[in-house]
Structures are given as structure tokens and as C-alpha cells.
Amino acid sequence: MSPEYVRPYVKSQKNDDRDAEAIAEAASQPTMRFVTLKTEAQLDVQVMGRVRAPWSGSVRH
């Protein structure tokens, strides 16, 4: 679930308990839209991009 969909359900100052309560309330709404989970292959590609990114600008040939 995307954070911007949960934000309206947070009742007061942010903490873990209130965040969990807001997520539960938002998830119970019939019109709530959920974010699809990434596949194992998509996560592998994402990790490789993060591992390579810091090195890509500093290596000269």
C-alpha cells in the first residue's frame, strides 16, 4: 500500500503504533488500492543497479 493512501488515516503525531493503526484502517477500506509486489527477478535487477551505481562514476578507463 502506498504511503500517500495511508496518510489521511493517521490521527495525530506520528509513531509506530499510530502508523500501524492507520495502515490497518486504510487496508480495511473497500476502495483502497494496493501496490503490486516486485518479482524476485525485479528485486535482483534493482540490487545490481544499487551495487554498481556508486562505482560507475568513479571508474576511468
N, CA, C and O of each residue as an XYZ file, in Angstrom:
244
protein
N       0.850     -1.163      0.000
C       0.000      0.000      0.000
C       0.898      1.229      0.000
O       1.859      1.311      0.765
N       0.589      2.138     -0.828
C       1.394      3.337     -0.959
C       1.172      4.277      0.230
O       0.038      4.448      0.676
N       2.251      4.890      0.749
C       2.122      5.756      1.928
C       1.138      6.913      1.766
O       0.487      7.312      2.731
N       1.026      7.452      0.554
C       0.103      8.583      0.399
C      -1.355      8.179      0.598
O      -2.192      9.043      0.862
N      -1.684      6.891      0.479
C      -3.042      6.426      0.733
C      -3.302      6.250      2.228
O      -4.448      6.308      2.673
N      -2.249      6.037      2.991
C      -2.379      5.821      4.439
C      -2.387      7.144      5.190
O      -3.048      7.263      6.222
N      -1.671      8.125      4.695
C      -1.501      9.408      5.390
C      -2.801     10.008      5.925
O      -2.803     10.498      7.055
N      -3.908      9.996      5.172
C      -5.137     10.588      5.706
C      -5.689      9.875      6.946
O      -6.506     10.449      7.667
N      -5.265      8.653      7.202
C      -5.781      7.881      8.330
C      -4.955      8.039      9.600
O      -5.354      7.536     10.651
N      -3.816      8.723      9.534
C      -3.001      8.968     10.722
C      -3.693     10.082     11.504
O      -3.909     11.180     10.990
N      -4.036      9.775     12.763
C      -4.883     10.685     13.534
C      -4.127     11.809     14.236
O      -4.670     12.906     14.370
N      -2.934     11.587     14.674
C      -2.177     12.638     15.367
C      -0.695     12.412     15.117
O      -0.321     11.831     14.098
N       0.142     12.857     16.023
C       1.581     12.772     15.783
C       2.020     11.349     15.464
O       1.490     10.372     15.992
N       2.994     11.274     14.592
C       3.446     10.007     14.032
C       4.266      9.193     15.035
O       5.198      9.710     15.650
N       3.912      7.917     15.193
C       4.750      6.937     15.880
C       4.367      5.554     15.348
O       3.405      5.438     14.589
N       5.084      4.525     15.724
C       4.863      3.201     15.141
C       3.458      2.660     15.408
O       2.835      2.083     14.517
N       2.959      2.846     16.633
C       1.622      2.337     16.955
C       0.551      3.035     16.120
O      -0.352      2.387     15.590
N       0.653      4.334     16.009
C      -0.340      5.091     15.234
C      -0.233      4.776     13.750
O      -1.242      4.714     13.047
N       1.002      4.577     13.274
C       1.191      4.193     11.868
C       0.529      2.845     11.587
O      -0.149      2.683     10.573
N       0.728      1.876     12.491
C       0.138      0.548     12.316
C      -1.383      0.627     12.324
O      -2.049     -0.035     11.528
N      -1.925      1.436     13.222
C      -3.372      1.605     13.289
C      -3.904      2.233     12.000
O      -4.940      1.814     11.482
N      -3.198      3.233     11.488
C      -3.624      3.889     10.251
C      -3.556      2.927      9.070
O      -4.447      2.934      8.220
N      -2.518      2.103      9.003
C      -2.395      1.122      7.918
C      -3.544      0.125      7.981
O      -4.142     -0.205      6.957
N      -3.853     -0.357      9.187
C      -4.951     -1.317      9.341
C      -6.283     -0.693      8.923
O      -7.085     -1.333      8.243
N      -6.512      0.544      9.329
C      -7.761      1.215      8.968
C      -7.836      1.450      7.460
O      -8.877      1.221      6.845
N      -6.743      1.902      6.873
C      -6.724      2.153      5.430
C      -6.928      0.856      4.646
O      -7.641      0.840      3.643
N      -6.305     -0.227      5.102
C      -6.413     -1.510      4.401
C      -7.827     -2.058      4.435
O      -8.222     -2.820      3.552
N      -8.587     -1.677      5.440
C      -9.959     -2.193      5.558
C     -10.958     -1.439      4.677
O     -12.113     -1.850      4.567
N     -10.537     -0.364      4.062
C     -11.426      0.428      3.211
C     -11.679     -0.305      1.889
O     -10.737     -0.812      1.279
N     -12.920     -0.365      1.446
C     -13.226     -1.115      0.220
C     -12.614     -0.515     -1.052
O     -12.429     -1.222     -2.043
N     -12.305      0.765     -1.026
C     -11.767      1.406     -2.232
C     -10.242      1.504     -2.227
O      -9.664      2.126     -3.118
N      -9.588      0.902     -1.243
C      -8.131      1.012     -1.120
C      -7.441      0.307     -2.286
O      -7.816     -0.798     -2.678
N      -6.425      0.974     -2.829
C      -5.615      0.390     -3.907
C      -4.287     -0.054     -3.321
O      -3.703      0.648     -2.495
N      -3.814     -1.205     -3.741
C      -2.576     -1.759     -3.210
C      -1.481     -1.752     -4.276
O      -1.761     -1.868     -5.469
N      -0.250     -1.615     -3.838
C       0.908     -1.643     -4.724
C       1.255     -3.108     -4.977
O       1.265     -3.918     -4.049
N       1.538     -3.445     -6.232
C       1.897     -4.830     -6.533
C       3.321     -5.113     -6.058
O       4.190     -4.242     -6.102
N       3.542     -6.340     -5.606
C       4.863     -6.739     -5.133
C       5.781     -6.991     -6.315
O       5.336     -7.439     -7.372
N       7.064     -6.701     -6.134
C       8.044     -6.956     -7.191
C       8.411     -8.430     -7.192
O       8.412     -9.088     -6.151
N       8.725     -8.942     -8.389
C       9.147    -10.333     -8.504
C      10.583    -10.459     -8.023
O      11.283     -9.459     -7.863
N      11.014    -11.678     -7.795
C      12.395    -11.936     -7.376
C      13.383    -11.392     -8.413
O      14.417    -10.832     -8.048
N      13.069    -11.553     -9.696
C      13.943    -11.059    -10.764
C      14.034     -9.534    -10.745
O      15.116     -8.977    -10.934
N      12.907     -8.855    -10.518
C      12.919     -7.391    -10.450
C      13.766     -6.898     -9.277
O      14.492     -5.911     -9.397
N      13.667     -7.593     -8.143
C      14.466     -7.213     -6.973
C      15.959     -7.425     -7.237
O      16.786     -6.616     -6.816
N      16.305     -8.514     -7.934
C      17.708     -8.778     -8.271
C      18.282     -7.668     -9.151
O      19.400     -7.208     -8.919
N      17.526     -7.239    -10.153
C      17.970     -6.169    -11.047
C      18.145     -4.870    -10.258
O      19.109     -4.134    -10.472
N      17.224     -4.598     -9.360
C      17.289     -3.379     -8.548
C      18.535     -3.384     -7.659
O      19.217     -2.366     -7.540
N      18.829     -4.517     -7.043
C      20.009     -4.630     -6.182
C      21.281     -4.424     -7.004
O      22.197     -3.731     -6.562
N      21.343     -5.016     -8.187
C      22.537     -4.864     -9.021
C      22.751     -3.402     -9.402
O      23.886     -2.927     -9.431
N      21.678     -2.696     -9.688
C      21.790     -1.282    -10.015
C      22.313     -0.476     -8.850
O      23.096      0.453     -9.046
N      21.897     -0.811     -7.638
C      22.361     -0.092     -6.455
C      23.816     -0.399     -6.138
O      24.555      0.468     -5.671
N      24.220     -1.632     -6.392
C      25.601     -2.022     -6.115
C      26.550     -1.336     -7.096
O      27.633     -0.895     -6.710
N      26.150     -1.246     -8.348
C      27.005     -0.659     -9.380
C      27.019      0.861     -9.358
O      28.034      1.464     -9.706
N      25.942      1.486     -8.967
C      25.789      2.938     -9.055
C      26.923      3.739     -8.412
O      27.432      4.662     -9.046
N      27.339      3.428     -7.185
C      28.406      4.247     -6.581
C      29.735      4.148     -7.324
O      30.541      5.077     -7.272
N      29.972      3.045     -8.007
C      31.244      2.819     -8.668
C      31.250      3.337    -10.101
O      32.317      3.619    -10.647
N      30.099      3.465    -10.710
C      30.045      3.776    -12.134
C      30.637      5.149    -12.490
O      31.197      5.310    -13.575
N      30.523      6.129    -11.603
C      31.032      7.454    -11.905
C      32.499      7.647    -11.593
O      33.121      8.584    -12.092
N      33.064      6.768    -10.768
C      34.452      6.985    -10.333
C      35.482      6.151    -11.094
O      36.682      6.378    -10.943
N      35.045      5.203    -11.897
C      35.989      4.336    -12.630
C      36.318      4.974    -13.970
O      35.417      5.336    -14.727
N      37.592      5.111    -14.261
C      38.021      5.659    -15.561
C      38.807      4.593    -16.315
O      39.578      3.836    -15.725
N      38.603      4.548    -17.596
C      39.309      3.550    -18.419
C      40.426      4.199    -19.201
O      41.130      3.521    -19.949
